[in-house]
């Protein structure tokens, strides 16, 4: 690989053969030298899980002509860890891009997303990173309208850098008969998933559940990722690694948390806890 070109690591959570990562690899090859390390099977909804109870497998595969590619048995976060510390141990990537995810990762979904967790893992390692997602759950969605915006966003990230501890969460609306509009820098919408559980019985009469639900957005702001998508725009949300709510620290200090009050029972003796446990079992 050329030392003059930026080194770009491409990963995802839909698996190394997914259409979205194939699109992303082709685009990143226009910007630099590319290496692919991605899961060998779909890992959607894995969040920031890592594999610690079983060995990881890493195999080089011939999927992208002229581009080194490796499939990993682990999670998206595992892929980034292995890429940095084993595959690319002699040179750190200039940029990590994850996606293009088959489905939205706006708002609170960033916490569940394997796509974004791969990008966040890169940021933890001190590498500029971007997660790309398309709001289309079709088996073979059309990514063609995203190409120009992906190149612009990744190109600017390579030129200007991304602040330490920040990851870009980029979402595209599904392709429609109207042209994609501008790129908007947004905040995360204050929205949530409202879960539903479909309880069923297996042939032995034991209960099992399918989790489903709907996305509820009560945020009426026009500066959010959800609003940008509703306007057929690309949303870019800079996400920080530090989850501390600094505004609440001083408020919580007023709790005098080391003092006991009437609402807090005295701790039970160890033997009492054992007896309580036996009664409950």
C-alpha positions as CSV (number, residue, x, y, z in Angstrom):
1,X,0.0,0.0,0.0
2,X,1.1,3.5,-0.8
3,X,2.4,5.6,2.1
4,X,1.2,8.7,0.3
5,X,-2.5,7.8,0.5
6,X,-4.6,7.8,3.6
7,X,-5.2,4.3,5.1
8,X,-9.0,3.6,5.5
9,X,-10.4,0.7,7.5
10,X,-13.8,-0.4,6.4
11,X,-16.1,-2.5,8.6
12,X,-19.8,-3.0,9.3
13,X,-22.4,-5.1,11.3
14,X,-24.3,-6.6,8.4
15,X,-21.5,-9.0,7.5
16,X,-18.6,-8.8,5.1
17,X,-20.7,-9.8,2.0
18,X,-23.5,-7.2,2.6
19,X,-24.3,-4.8,-0.3
20,X,-23.8,-1.8,1.9
21,X,-20.1,-2.6,2.8
22,X,-19.4,-3.4,-0.9
23,X,-20.6,0.1,-1.8
24,X,-18.6,1.7,1.0
25,X,-15.4,-0.2,-0.1
26,X,-15.7,1.0,-3.6
27,X,-16.2,4.6,-2.5
28,X,-13.3,4.6,0.0
29,X,-10.9,3.3,-2.7
30,X,-11.4,6.7,-4.4
31,X,-10.0,8.4,-1.3
32,X,-7.2,6.1,-0.1
33,X,-5.8,2.6,0.5
34,X,-8.5,0.3,1.9
35,X,-8.4,-2.6,4.3
36,X,-11.6,-4.5,5.2
37,X,-12.2,-6.3,8.5
38,X,-15.8,-7.2,9.1
39,X,-18.0,-9.9,10.7
40,X,-18.5,-13.2,8.9
41,X,-22.2,-13.0,9.7
42,X,-24.8,-10.4,10.5
43,X,-24.3,-8.7,13.9
44,X,-27.1,-6.1,13.9
45,X,-28.2,-4.9,17.3
46,X,-25.1,-6.2,19.0
47,X,-24.2,-2.7,20.4
48,X,-20.7,-2.5,21.8
49,X,-20.5,-6.2,22.7
50,X,-17.1,-7.8,22.7
51,X,-16.1,-11.5,22.6
52,X,-14.4,-12.7,25.8
53,X,-15.8,-16.2,26.5
54,X,-14.8,-17.9,23.2
55,X,-11.9,-17.6,20.7
56,X,-12.0,-15.2,17.8
57,X,-11.4,-16.5,14.2
58,X,-9.9,-14.2,11.5
59,X,-9.6,-15.4,7.9
60,X,-8.4,-13.5,4.9
61,X,-10.9,-13.7,2.1
62,X,-10.8,-12.8,-1.6
63,X,-13.9,-10.6,-2.0
64,X,-12.6,-7.3,-3.1
65,X,-10.0,-7.4,-5.9
66,X,-6.8,-5.6,-4.9
67,X,-8.1,-4.9,-1.4
68,X,-7.0,-6.9,1.6
69,X,-10.1,-8.2,3.4
70,X,-10.6,-10.3,6.5
71,X,-13.8,-11.9,8.0
72,X,-14.0,-12.1,11.7
73,X,-16.1,-14.4,13.9
74,X,-16.7,-11.7,16.4
75,X,-18.7,-8.5,16.9
76,X,-18.2,-5.2,15.0
77,X,-16.2,-3.9,18.0
78,X,-14.0,-7.0,17.9
79,X,-13.3,-6.4,14.2
80,X,-11.9,-2.9,14.9
81,X,-9.8,-4.2,17.8
82,X,-8.3,-7.0,15.8
83,X,-7.8,-4.7,12.8
84,X,-5.8,-2.1,14.9
85,X,-3.8,-4.4,17.0
86,X,-3.2,-7.4,14.6
87,X,-4.0,-6.8,11.0
88,X,-2.7,-3.2,10.9
89,X,-0.3,-3.3,13.8
90,X,2.4,-1.5,11.9
91,X,0.3,1.4,10.8
92,X,-2.7,3.1,12.3
93,X,-5.7,3.9,10.0
94,X,-6.2,7.5,9.1
95,X,-10.0,6.9,9.1
96,X,-12.4,4.1,10.1
97,X,-15.8,3.9,8.3
98,X,-18.5,1.6,9.2
99,X,-21.6,0.6,7.1
100,X,-23.4,1.3,5.0
101,X,-25.9,-0.1,7.4
102,X,-29.1,-1.6,6.1
103,X,-31.5,0.4,8.3
104,X,-31.7,3.6,10.3
105,X,-29.4,4.4,13.3
106,X,-30.8,7.7,14.3
107,X,-31.6,9.0,17.8
108,X,-31.4,6.4,20.6
109,X,-30.6,3.6,18.1
110,X,-27.0,4.7,18.3
111,X,-26.8,2.8,21.6
112,X,-28.0,-0.5,20.1
113,X,-26.2,-0.3,16.7
114,X,-23.3,-2.6,15.8
115,X,-22.5,-0.2,13.0
116,X,-22.0,2.7,15.3
117,X,-20.3,0.7,18.0
118,X,-17.6,-0.3,15.5
119,X,-17.0,3.4,14.7
120,X,-17.1,4.3,18.5
121,X,-14.5,1.6,19.2
122,X,-12.3,3.3,16.6
123,X,-12.8,6.6,18.4
124,X,-11.9,5.0,21.7
125,X,-8.7,3.9,20.0
126,X,-8.0,7.5,19.0
127,X,-8.9,7.0,15.3
128,X,-11.3,9.3,13.4
129,X,-14.4,7.3,12.6
130,X,-17.8,7.6,10.8
131,X,-20.8,5.3,10.9
132,X,-23.0,5.4,7.7
133,X,-26.6,4.1,7.7
134,X,-29.4,4.1,5.2
135,X,-33.0,4.3,6.4
136,X,-34.1,1.4,4.2
137,X,-34.6,-2.1,5.5
138,X,-35.0,-3.8,2.1
139,X,-32.9,-6.8,1.4
140,X,-31.1,-5.1,-1.5
141,X,-31.6,-1.3,-1.0
142,X,-30.5,1.3,-3.5
143,X,-27.4,3.2,-2.1
144,X,-26.7,5.1,-5.3
145,X,-28.0,8.5,-4.1
146,X,-25.7,8.4,-1.1
147,X,-22.4,8.2,-3.0
148,X,-21.6,12.0,-3.3
149,X,-22.5,12.7,0.3
150,X,-20.3,9.8,1.6
151,X,-17.3,11.1,-0.4
152,X,-17.9,14.6,0.8
153,X,-18.2,13.7,4.5
154,X,-15.3,11.2,4.5
155,X,-13.1,13.6,2.5
156,X,-13.7,16.4,4.9
157,X,-13.0,14.1,7.8
158,X,-9.7,13.2,6.3
159,X,-8.8,16.8,5.5
160,X,-9.9,18.4,8.8
161,X,-9.9,15.5,11.2
162,X,-12.5,14.7,13.8
163,X,-12.1,15.9,17.4
164,X,-10.8,13.3,19.9
165,X,-13.6,11.4,21.5
166,X,-16.1,12.2,18.8
167,X,-17.7,9.9,16.2
168,X,-19.9,11.0,13.3
169,X,-23.3,9.2,13.0
170,X,-24.5,9.7,9.4
171,X,-27.9,8.7,8.2
172,X,-29.4,8.9,4.7
173,X,-33.1,8.8,3.8
174,X,-34.2,6.0,1.5
175,X,-34.0,6.7,-2.2
176,X,-37.1,8.3,-3.6
177,X,-38.2,10.0,-6.8
178,X,-36.9,13.3,-5.3
179,X,-33.2,14.1,-5.3
180,X,-31.3,13.9,-2.0
181,X,-31.0,17.4,-0.5
182,X,-28.2,19.0,1.6
183,X,-26.1,17.5,4.4
184,X,-27.2,18.9,7.8
185,X,-25.2,18.9,11.0
186,X,-27.8,17.9,13.7
187,X,-28.4,16.8,17.2
188,X,-29.8,13.4,18.2
189,X,-33.6,13.4,18.4
190,X,-35.1,12.8,21.8
191,X,-36.9,9.6,20.7
192,X,-37.2,6.0,21.9
193,X,-38.2,2.5,21.0
194,X,-41.5,1.4,22.5
195,X,-41.1,-2.4,22.8
196,X,-43.8,-5.0,22.4
197,X,-43.4,-8.8,23.1
198,X,-45.2,-11.5,21.3
199,X,-45.5,-14.4,23.6
200,X,-45.8,-17.9,22.0
201,X,-45.5,-21.5,23.0
202,X,-43.0,-24.1,21.6
203,X,-44.1,-27.7,20.9
204,X,-43.3,-28.6,24.6
205,X,-45.6,-25.8,25.9
206,X,-42.7,-23.6,27.0
207,X,-43.1,-19.8,26.5
208,X,-40.8,-17.9,24.2
209,X,-40.9,-14.3,23.0
210,X,-40.4,-12.3,19.8
211,X,-39.5,-8.7,20.6
212,X,-41.0,-6.0,18.2
213,X,-42.1,-2.5,18.7
214,X,-42.3,0.9,17.2
215,X,-40.2,4.0,17.1
216,X,-41.7,6.9,19.0
217,X,-40.4,10.5,18.3
218,X,-42.0,13.2,20.4
219,X,-39.2,15.7,19.6
220,X,-40.6,18.5,17.6
221,X,-37.3,20.3,17.0
222,X,-36.2,21.1,13.5
223,X,-32.5,20.6,14.3
224,X,-32.6,16.9,14.8
225,X,-31.5,13.9,12.7
226,X,-35.1,12.7,12.4
227,X,-36.2,16.0,11.1
228,X,-33.4,16.2,8.6
229,X,-34.3,12.8,7.2
230,X,-38.0,13.9,6.9
231,X,-36.8,16.7,4.7
232,X,-34.9,14.2,2.5
233,X,-31.6,15.5,3.8
234,X,-28.5,13.6,5.1
235,X,-28.1,13.9,8.9
236,X,-24.7,14.1,10.6
237,X,-24.7,13.9,14.4
238,X,-21.3,14.3,16.2
239,X,-21.5,11.7,19.1
240,X,-19.2,12.0,22.1
241,X,-17.7,9.1,24.1
242,X,-18.1,10.8,27.5
243,X,-21.6,10.0,28.7
244,X,-21.2,12.1,31.9
245,X,-24.0,14.6,32.6
246,X,-21.8,17.3,34.1
247,X,-24.8,19.5,34.9
248,X,-26.2,17.0,37.4
249,X,-22.9,16.5,39.3
250,X,-23.4,19.5,41.6
251,X,-27.1,18.7,42.1
252,X,-26.2,15.2,43.3
253,X,-23.6,16.5,45.7
254,X,-26.5,18.0,47.7
255,X,-27.8,14.5,48.3
256,X,-25.1,14.0,51.1
257,X,-25.0,10.5,49.8
258,X,-22.7,9.3,52.6
259,X,-25.3,10.1,55.2
260,X,-28.2,7.8,56.1
261,X,-31.8,9.0,56.2
262,X,-35.1,7.7,57.3
263,X,-35.9,6.2,53.9
264,X,-32.9,4.0,53.9
265,X,-33.1,0.8,56.0
266,X,-30.1,-0.3,58.1
267,X,-28.1,-3.0,56.3
268,X,-29.1,-6.6,57.2
269,X,-26.6,-8.9,58.9
270,X,-25.1,-11.5,56.5
271,X,-26.9,-14.4,58.1
272,X,-30.2,-12.5,57.7
273,X,-29.6,-12.1,54.0
274,X,-28.9,-15.8,53.6
275,X,-32.1,-16.7,55.4
276,X,-34.1,-14.3,53.2
277,X,-32.6,-15.8,50.1
278,X,-33.5,-19.3,51.2
279,X,-37.1,-18.3,51.8
280,X,-37.4,-16.7,48.4
281,X,-36.0,-19.7,46.6
